[in-house]
Amino acid sequence: MRTTRIEIEGPNGTATITRDGRCIHITGERLVKAIETAGGKACLVKKPFRLLAGAWGQNENHNVARDLQQHLDGYVGTMGDVAAYRRVIDMLAD
């Protein structure tokens, strides 16, 4: 069995993580703001992002996990917050 694609969701956005050879590609969208329309409904303004991690080792991916956590959670997290996202990235690493 081989995992080739992981989709994750945080309170502030979503991301898809895939592996292509020696690279792990992370693409997603994060919430920038919500605008209330005249009808009382919310219009969500999202911004896309892309991150690139290495599939060759787990030690190099801490900074990528930190950036991903900030995008999806919407705040600078603690080491425990970042570790949860790093575990997901490491699932596709060697």
Helices and strands as residue ranges (DSSP letters): E 5-10, E 13-20, E 23-36, E 42-54, G 59-61, H 62-73, H 79-90
